[in-house]
Structures are given as C-alpha cells and as structure tokens.
Amino acid sequence: MASTPFGPAKPYPDEWENVAHLRVLRTVAGDWDKLIGWRNDMTKRGFRLLKVTSDDKEIVAVFGKTKTSLHSSNP
C-alpha cells in the first residue's frame, strides 16, 4: 500500500471502493476547524463522514457516497 509522508494513502478498507464513491481529506494536526467545514460542504454534496483519524502529524477524514449503480433495479 502506498503511503504519504504522514501515513497510508488509503486510510480505509479496499472493500469500501466497491460500494461507495470516496473522498479523503487531510490537514495538519490540530486544525479541527477544517473538519467542521469539510463535513458541512460534503454533506451538501450527498457524502457522509465515514471515518476520522488523527495523530500528532495530521487529521484524515474519509467521506463516502453510495454508488447509485447499487440501487438500480436492473440485475
């Protein structure tokens, strides 16, 4: 798995990609105000906050929106 200078590039299980469109947002540790703004913005776009992790270097938020193809009535 690839990583950034701060941690893994994909901070979520691979299976999540099969069922949702995902967005990963990162900021420096301690900048929790950005998380509030991200959540408000992403919620307006139909995404839900799925996971938040933090350490002494960064905050990582994973947002997801269910793939519409999963809800179609076609087999």
C-alpha positions, 0 to 999 in steps of 0.5 A: 500500500502506498503511503504519504509522508504522514501515513497510508494513502488509503486510510480505509478498507479496499472493500469500501471502493466497491460500494461507495464513491470516496473522498479523503481529506487531510490537514495538519494536526490540530486544525479541527476547524477544517473538519467542521467545514469539510463535513458541512460542504460534503454533506451538501454534496450527498457524502457522509463522514465515514471515518476520522483519524488523527495523530500528532502529524495530521487529521484524515477524514474519509467521506463516502457516497453510495454508488447509485449503480447499487440501487438500480433495479436492473440485475 
